[in-house]
């Protein structure tokens, strides 16, 4: 009985991995609710407060220097090897590939491009907002600091805010944002919060970021996640546009208005999901559109009636002779010499000797008469 129960659970797991027959109707997009607006405003205020505190070289900058002199990586060296791997969860390349693979499977399973487009929009916003602040403030990191107690701003650096921390918040938080159920969303929210907090603390431990960098990175990533509902109409229009372009390319491939190499290259993309196959559009008698109809000439009969039906009609005037139909003898199959049946001649082909003698005698006899 226990074995049957285990098999049933496995079947349920594999059933959830199969593709759904059509796009689920219960998928809902998050809305910009009042609660979300309040969180967005609070996070934005916290973000601006950190920037002002660093610009004015306040107590936050002094805290940065105190933790830098504390050197956590020297206090707990046994954690260094593990945290070197943990910080990879905040690097944009590996995390984007992992999350994109998962969301790509979800897009295939649910017949929608919204997960992948949402990830692309979030990463684009992350690069624009975080990158512009990094380059604009130009802060140096702890390992490159030149003056004790200084904020190290406008010195050509690019570590404020922390890109690892902001990227961890966005890439792992996007899974919670796109969750289909409330329970899944809460669980993934806790997981993404733990991962992003761990990545931020790890950068401080390794000495690559100030504490203020990490705080601003958390705020920057959270701002992007809270503002994503404002971009849902753009995401929906992009998805509709992509599907319309795919249908247009399918029609062009079916009607032959696209070069063959291009069709061969785009067929795996156009037939994604197995619902479409390249079938040329057919015209009369099943011939592909644009194809030239070939007429096979029929053998002519060796009769006058058959020739008259196939001969072209010419105009007959009062002084012109009547048009006579062209008569063609019936054709015979040509037989090569090696296929002809050999015939043995009967008798000699030369005339008999008696006939030759009689002919010779008749020619030698003189003509009588005077």
Protein Blocks (a to p, Z undefined) as FASTA:
>chain_A
ZZmmmmmmmmmmmmmmpccfbdcfkbccddddfklmmmmmmmmmmmmmmmmmmmnopakl
mmmmmmmmnommlmmmmlmmmmmmmmmmmpfklmmmmmmmmmmmmmmmnopaklmmmmmm
mmmmmmmmmmmmmmmnopacfklcfbghiaoianopafbccfklmmmmmmmmmmmmmpmb
fklmmmmmmmmmmmmmmmmmmmmmnopacfklmmmmmmmmmmmmmmmmmmmmmmmmmmmm
mmmmmmmmmmmmmnopacfklmmmmmmmmmgohlaccdddddeehiaehiacdddddddd
fbfklmmmmpccddddfkbccddddddddddddddfklpccdddehjfbdcfklmmmmmm
mmmpccedZZ
